[in-house]
Amino acid sequence: MKHSIYILIAFATILFYSCQKDDPIVTAISLDKSEIEIYVGETYQFEVSHISSDAPTPKYKWEVADYIDYRPAGIAKVTDSGLLTALKEGETEVKVSTTEVGDANGQPFVATCRVKVKPVAAAGIKLNKNTLTLKSGETEQLSYTISPENTTYKDVEWKSSDEKVATVSPLGVVKGKKGGNTTITVSIKNTSITASCDVLIEPINATEIKIESKSTSMFINETQLLNYFVYPEYAENIKVKWTSSAPEIVSIDQNGKCTALKEGKSIITLSSDDGTLTDRIEIFVKDPYKKVGVTYKSKWGLDCTVTAIDIRVYDAKMSCLITYTIKNTTSDKKLNECTFSCITKDGKNEGQNGFFGSLYPGESISRAYVFNTLTSDPFVELKFINIFGNPVVDKDADDLKWNLVR
């Protein structure tokens, strides 16, 4: 009996150990996809499996590569549960790794999936209006919709077929310029997808024309282009004509370019072609330079007559020969001679040098002098200068200067 009990105990022990096994452990993980293509805006739920399959499910860490093939990514994002969302076109990599179990070296188990995100192509574009009517100067905002709504690239370009009739801004604001027809087109960049709107601009009639100023002054031989405005601001351009009351003083062409011919005053009139709209400007012509051979009074009691101004260029230099006569016109003052200064294009002065004396009342003297300068800085003006301290006799006399520009 005792022997039988020992046999039973031994059998039970063998049975117990033969039924006992080690707990299963994770030795690898894998994703349901090793490569995936997805469109911008779409999502994908990854599934993870592990070996051994009967081992407890480990905890996972999900990541999207910041860089892929040395290029910055930001292509997609993934949640802690493995839900992938595509953000923009490009390629990246999703990685899942264990956090609490690993291999014999303590490294986590890892699985990856290469992700290619593709753009959503546009299928069409539509404007909020197919036709539009505006008056000159008016504006209106056009808007558009692109299909499908999740199109990746939505940059557009605007264009007017005739910008003289109407313009369109980069944001789609149409502005009428003058009466007529044009077509406003919006297109998706880098595609042939477009939409258009036919635009009619109704003209506004002019009610007033106005020259920029009421009066101006000019020098003999000077030209000036007169500007004018048509009102209201966006009124249609009208045909105009220009006339001069004294064409021998100021001449004017039909482009509004006037030329001063001699001292005096002229009234320039601008009028519409039908004569219903007009405006005027007074132009006063002055002669700032004294004429050769004419005697002029100076402030210092001396009359001056420049009898010749001879300008010559030779050996890359400019020469200015002047001859002149000065006369003491006072009855009781002994005066010193005045001199001349040549003024160059950049404002520099070259004074006359030589022997000068005194002039008694009624006495006169003739002189000649040569000025030289480089042609790169030619003389433009000859000026009569009192450098010897004569008193002012005639304070109302003009400064005496002669034009050297030929």
Helices and strands as residue ranges (DSSP letters): H 2-19, E 28-31, E 35-39, E 43-45, E 48-51, E 60-64, E 67-68, E 71-72, E 76-78, E 83-86, E 90-102, E 108-118, E 124-127, E 131-135, E 139-141, E 144-147, E 156-160, E 166-168, E 173-176, E 180-188, E 194-202, E 208-211, E 215-219, E 223-225, E 228-231, E 240-244, E 250-252, E 257-260, E 264-272, E 278-286, E 295-297, E 302-314, E 317-328, E 335-336, E 339-344, E 349-351, E 358-359, E 364-374, E 379-385, E 401-403
